[in-house]
Structures are given as structure tokens and as C-alpha cells.
Amino acid sequence: AAVAFKNAKQYDQAREACLREAEAHENNKALFHAAKAYEQAGMMLKEMQRLPEAVQLIEKASMMYLENGTPDTAAIALERAGKLIENVSPEKAVQLYQQAASVFENEERLRQALEMLGKASRLLVRGRRLDEAALSLQKEKSIYKEIENYPTCYKKTIAQVLVHLHRNDYVAAERCVRESYSIPGFNGSEDCAALEQLLEGYDQQDQDQVSEVCNLPLFKYMDNDYAKLGLTLVVPGGGIKKKSPNTAQDKTRGPATVGSHADEEEDEYSGGLC
């Protein structure tokens, strides 16, 4: 009946049929099938654009999957619910992705856990919940270190530093880089050199140096949410200097030469200090 109603696009009746099916399976102690039916009822609510109610049913289904001893299916259901609600309620989506990550982590499926944590971190940054984003990124970095994916650890360190600087917490940003020296290969890497340059510029209140570093491909081609943090980073008391289009092109090719930097300074003041 549920399938017939769904095919006829009568989603409310389909939802009702799915709920009755779920109830029947529960009475028969068939938890997996009951969970499937609840999930289907949730998808009918999605078709009706009743997203918070849809997510509620899918969460209920995920709890049943766990009870039934099928945690992978539970985590996948939580991820699906997160995707549904992401644009409507990012806060709820973060919670769902973190729950899914915990389930995957308990099952020692660390790559899937990292995928969920990554989604949560990006949403937290997008929502300017930077304190929570810093913690989420630290969690990601710890797991990447555990599975010995060191190059990604370097990238997470860059994201962490940008988050800390947007929180106006230079000390935390510096500590973050210092702690990363223990990651094999970090000291002497391109990432490490760029971060040291960034922190130096920030500490010296040199907006030009900070902008130069944040315009490097290393920063610009990160995930969009982190790249935006770099491009909007303003040094307290440093003032903002607009880059000319030619300069921006030079940056994409790498750090500017000493000569071109001198030209920039000349151009900046060519019209007089005022």
C-alpha cells in the first residue's frame, strides 16, 4: 500500500502506511524492518517538505538499527538525515554528523568517521561557531594522525590556525603550530613555512604579509569554508591594503620577489600618504 501511494504521489497516505508497517514489525520484534519502515516514512515527509519531522523519524530508525546490532546502517541513516536538514537547520545537521561520526568511530571505521567530522567542522565554520569548530578540527587531526595520514594533518593545522586567528586567539594558533612539529614531516614542509610566515605577519600587525600568505595556492585551494577564512583574515590594527589585479596574479604563481614587493610599496604611496 505504501509503495502504491508513493507511486501515486499521495505522500501523506504513504507515510501513514509506512508507520503502520513499522508498528507491525515492532510487534513482531523485527527491529531492522521496523527501522526501514520508519526511515521510509521519514522520506515521505521529506517529499512533503516537512523536514524536521522527517529527521525525527530517521533518527528513531537509526536508534532501532543500533538496537538491532547494525550500527553501519544507523550511521548511514544519521548522515542521510544530516543532508536533509543541512540547509534548514545547520545546528541539527552538525549534531547528526557528529553522532554518525561517533558510531563509525566505535566500529573502527575511521575514514567514514573522518568524513562525518569534516562535514560537521565545515558547517561550524560556516555558522561562525568557531570555538566548536576548533575542537572539531582537533578531533579530525588526531584521527588523521592515528591513521598516519600526515599530509592531511598539515592541512588541518592550517584550518585550525585560521579558525584561532579569526577568534583573535594568537596564542592558541601558535600553540597549534608548535604541537604540530611532532607530526612526521611537518617541520620543513611548505605548510609549516607558510604558517610561520602567517603568524609572524599577524604578530607584527603586517596586513600585507598576512594577505600575501593567505593568497598562496596552499590556502586558496582548501575547502571553500577555510579558504574564505584566509581571504577575510584581518590583522587587528594592521589596516587593509587592496591588492592590484596584477599582484593577485603574481601571488597565484608563488611568493612575490623582493623587487616586485618594493614596486608594490612604491605604488601604494605614489599618490602621497593621504
C-alpha positions as CSV (number, residue, x, y, z in Angstrom):
1,A,0.0,0.0,0.0
2,A,2.8,2.4,0.9
3,V,4.5,1.8,-2.4
4,A,1.3,2.3,-4.3
5,F,0.6,5.6,-2.5
6,K,4.1,6.7,-3.1
7,N,3.9,6.0,-6.9
8,A,0.6,7.9,-6.9
9,K,2.4,10.8,-5.2
10,Q,0.0,10.6,-2.3
11,Y,2.7,11.0,0.2
12,D,0.6,11.5,3.4
13,Q,-1.2,8.2,2.9
14,A,2.2,6.6,2.0
15,R,3.6,7.9,5.3
16,E,0.7,6.6,7.2
17,A,1.1,3.1,5.6
18,C,4.8,3.1,6.4
19,L,4.1,3.9,10.1
20,R,1.6,1.1,10.3
21,E,4.1,-1.2,8.7
22,A,6.7,-0.1,11.3
23,E,4.3,-0.8,14.1
24,A,3.5,-4.3,12.8
25,H,7.2,-5.1,12.5
26,E,7.9,-3.8,16.1
27,N,5.1,-6.1,17.4
28,N,6.9,-9.0,15.7
29,K,10.2,-7.9,17.3
30,A,11.6,-7.4,13.7
31,L,13.6,-4.2,14.6
32,F,15.5,-3.9,11.4
33,H,12.4,-4.0,9.2
34,A,10.6,-1.6,11.6
35,A,13.6,0.8,11.3
36,K,13.4,0.6,7.5
37,A,9.7,1.4,7.6
38,Y,10.3,4.4,9.9
39,E,13.0,5.6,7.5
40,Q,10.6,5.3,4.6
41,A,8.0,7.3,6.5
42,G,10.7,9.9,7.0
43,M,11.4,10.1,3.3
44,M,7.7,10.6,2.6
45,L,7.7,13.6,5.0
46,K,10.8,14.9,3.1
47,E,8.7,14.8,-0.2
48,M,6.1,16.9,1.7
49,Q,8.8,19.4,2.7
50,R,8.2,18.6,6.4
51,L,11.9,18.2,7.1
52,P,12.2,18.5,10.9
53,E,9.5,15.7,11.2
54,A,11.3,13.6,8.6
55,V,14.6,13.9,10.5
56,Q,12.8,12.9,13.7
57,L,11.6,9.6,12.2
58,I,15.0,8.9,10.6
59,E,16.7,9.4,14.0
60,K,14.2,7.0,15.5
61,A,15.1,4.5,12.8
62,S,18.8,4.9,13.5
63,M,18.3,4.1,17.2
64,M,16.5,0.9,16.1
65,Y,19.3,0.0,13.8
66,L,21.7,0.3,16.7
67,E,19.5,-1.7,19.0
68,N,19.3,-4.4,16.2
69,G,23.1,-4.5,16.1
70,T,23.5,-2.9,12.6
71,P,25.5,0.2,13.5
72,D,26.7,0.9,10.0
73,T,23.1,1.3,8.8
74,A,22.4,3.5,11.8
75,A,25.3,5.8,10.9
76,I,24.3,6.0,7.2
77,A,20.7,6.9,8.3
78,L,22.1,9.7,10.5
79,E,24.2,11.0,7.6
80,R,21.1,11.0,5.4
81,A,19.1,12.9,8.0
82,G,22.0,15.5,8.3
83,K,22.0,16.1,4.5
84,L,18.2,16.6,4.6
85,I,18.3,19.3,7.3
86,E,21.6,20.9,6.5
87,N,20.2,24.0,4.7
88,V,17.2,24.4,7.1
89,S,18.9,23.8,10.4
90,P,22.8,23.6,10.2
91,E,22.9,23.2,14.1
92,K,20.8,20.0,13.8
93,A,22.9,18.8,10.9
94,V,26.1,19.2,12.9
95,Q,24.7,17.2,15.7
96,L,23.6,14.4,13.3
97,Y,27.0,14.3,11.6
98,Q,28.8,14.1,15.0
99,Q,26.5,11.3,16.1
100,A,27.2,9.4,12.8
101,A,31.0,10.0,13.3
102,S,30.8,8.5,16.9
103,V,29.0,5.4,15.6
104,F,31.6,4.9,12.8
105,E,34.4,5.5,15.3
106,N,33.1,2.9,17.7
107,E,33.1,0.5,14.8
108,E,36.7,1.5,14.0
109,R,35.6,2.7,10.6
110,L,37.8,5.8,10.9
111,R,37.7,7.0,7.3
112,Q,33.9,7.3,7.4
113,A,34.1,8.9,10.9
114,L,36.5,11.5,9.4
115,E,34.1,12.2,6.5
116,M,31.3,13.0,9.0
117,L,33.6,15.1,11.3
118,G,34.8,17.0,8.2
119,K,31.2,17.9,7.3
120,A,30.5,19.0,10.9
121,S,33.7,21.2,11.0
122,R,32.8,22.9,7.8
123,L,29.3,23.7,8.9
124,L,30.5,25.0,12.3
125,V,32.9,27.4,10.4
126,R,30.1,28.5,8.1
127,G,27.9,29.2,11.0
128,R,30.8,31.2,12.8
129,R,30.7,28.8,15.7
130,L,34.5,29.0,15.8
131,D,35.1,27.7,19.3
132,E,33.3,24.4,18.4
133,A,35.0,24.3,15.0
134,A,38.4,24.5,16.7
135,L,37.6,21.4,18.8
136,S,36.1,19.6,15.8
137,L,39.2,20.2,13.7
138,Q,41.4,19.0,16.6
139,K,39.4,15.7,16.7
140,E,39.8,15.3,12.9
141,K,43.6,15.9,13.2
142,S,44.0,13.4,16.0
143,I,42.3,10.7,13.9
144,Y,44.3,11.5,10.8
145,K,47.5,11.3,12.9
146,E,46.3,7.9,14.2
147,I,45.9,6.5,10.7
148,E,49.2,8.1,9.7
149,N,47.8,10.4,7.0
150,Y,50.3,13.1,7.8
151,P,49.8,15.5,4.8
152,T,46.1,15.9,5.7
153,C,47.2,16.7,9.3
154,Y,49.2,19.6,7.9
155,K,46.1,20.9,6.1
156,K,44.0,20.6,9.3
157,T,46.7,22.6,11.1
158,I,46.3,25.4,8.6
159,A,42.5,25.3,9.1
160,Q,42.9,25.3,12.8
161,V,45.3,28.3,12.7
162,L,42.8,30.3,10.6
163,V,40.0,29.5,13.0
164,H,42.1,30.5,16.0
165,L,43.1,33.8,14.3
166,H,39.5,34.6,13.5
167,R,38.8,34.0,17.2
168,N,41.6,36.6,17.9
169,D,43.5,33.9,19.8
170,Y,47.1,34.2,18.6
171,V,48.4,32.1,21.5
172,A,46.2,29.1,20.5
173,A,47.2,29.5,16.9
174,E,50.9,29.5,17.8
175,R,50.5,26.5,20.2
176,C,48.7,24.6,17.4
177,V,51.7,25.0,15.1
178,R,54.2,24.2,17.8
179,E,52.3,21.0,18.7
180,S,52.3,20.0,15.0
181,Y,56.1,19.8,15.0
182,S,55.7,16.3,16.5
183,I,53.9,15.2,13.3
184,P,56.4,13.5,11.0
185,G,57.5,15.7,8.1
186,F,55.6,18.8,9.2
187,N,58.8,20.7,10.2
188,G,60.4,21.8,7.0
189,S,57.2,21.4,4.9
190,E,55.7,24.1,2.7
191,D,52.7,24.2,5.1
192,C,54.9,24.8,8.1
193,A,56.8,27.6,6.4
194,A,53.6,29.3,5.3
195,L,52.1,29.1,8.8
196,E,55.2,30.5,10.4
197,Q,55.1,33.4,7.9
198,L,51.4,33.9,8.6
199,L,51.9,34.0,12.4
200,E,54.9,36.4,12.0
201,G,52.8,38.8,9.9
202,Y,49.9,38.6,12.3
203,D,52.1,39.2,15.3
204,Q,53.8,42.2,13.6
205,Q,50.4,43.6,12.6
206,D,51.5,43.4,8.9
207,Q,48.4,43.0,6.9
208,D,50.4,42.8,3.6
209,Q,52.3,39.8,4.8
210,V,49.2,38.1,6.1
211,S,47.3,38.7,2.8
212,E,50.3,37.5,0.8
213,V,50.3,34.2,2.7
214,C,46.6,33.7,2.6
215,N,46.7,34.3,-1.2
216,L,49.1,31.4,-1.7
217,P,47.5,28.4,-3.6
218,L,48.1,26.4,-0.4
219,F,45.4,28.4,1.3
220,K,43.2,29.4,-1.7
221,Y,42.6,25.8,-2.8
222,M,41.5,24.5,0.6
223,D,37.8,23.6,1.2
224,N,35.8,26.7,0.4
225,D,34.8,27.5,4.0
226,Y,38.5,27.5,5.1
227,A,39.7,29.4,2.0
228,K,37.2,32.2,2.9
229,L,38.6,32.4,6.4
230,G,42.0,33.1,4.8
231,L,40.7,35.7,2.4
232,T,38.8,37.6,5.1
233,L,41.6,37.5,7.8
234,V,42.2,41.0,9.1
235,V,45.1,41.8,11.4
236,P,43.9,43.9,14.4
237,G,45.4,47.3,13.9
238,G,47.1,46.3,10.7
239,G,44.8,48.1,8.2
240,I,43.7,46.6,4.9
241,K,45.6,47.1,1.8
242,K,43.9,46.3,-1.5
243,K,45.9,44.3,-3.9
244,S,46.1,45.2,-7.6
245,P,44.9,42.6,-10.1
246,N,48.5,42.1,-11.3
247,T,49.7,41.4,-7.8
248,A,46.9,38.9,-7.2
249,Q,48.1,37.0,-10.4
250,D,51.7,37.1,-9.1
251,K,50.5,35.5,-5.8
252,T,49.0,32.5,-7.6
253,R,52.4,31.8,-9.0
254,G,54.0,31.9,-5.6
255,P,55.5,34.4,-3.1
256,A,56.4,37.8,-4.7
257,T,60.1,38.6,-5.4
258,V,61.8,41.3,-3.4
259,G,61.7,43.7,-6.4
260,S,58.0,43.3,-7.1
261,H,57.3,43.9,-3.4
262,A,59.2,47.1,-3.5
263,D,57.2,48.2,-6.5
264,E,54.0,47.5,-4.7
265,E,55.1,49.7,-1.8
266,E,56.1,52.5,-4.3
267,D,52.6,52.2,-6.0
268,E,50.8,52.3,-2.6
269,Y,52.3,55.6,-1.7
270,S,52.7,57.1,-5.2
271,G,49.7,59.4,-4.6
272,G,51.1,60.7,-1.2
273,L,50.4,59.3,2.3
274,C,46.9,60.8,2.5
